Amino acid sequence: MTSDDELPEIPVVCDDCDTRTAVPFSEVEDAVARHNDQLHDGEPGAQVDPDVLDQLNDLVAKDMGLLD
């Protein structure tokens, strides 16, 4: 099993606030939800950087054999 110390930080962006940060992989979901709740009344604003999300999706699909 991989520890949190070995997992990369994930870039999170909010175009509405013009902000960018990196958070530990295990905290991404909570960090995005917290940002959106506190600053955007729960509406979408912050998200995982779309370019990174596309790369992660490709890696997962490849790992699952969906691209074969």
PyMOL commands that set and color helices and strands:
alter all, ss='L'
color gray80, all
select helices_A, chain A and resi 4-6+25-40+50-63
alter helices_A, ss='H'
color red, helices_A
select strands_A, chain A and resi 9-14+19-24+46-48
alter strands_A, ss='S'
color yellow, strands_A
deselect
rebuild
show_as cartoon
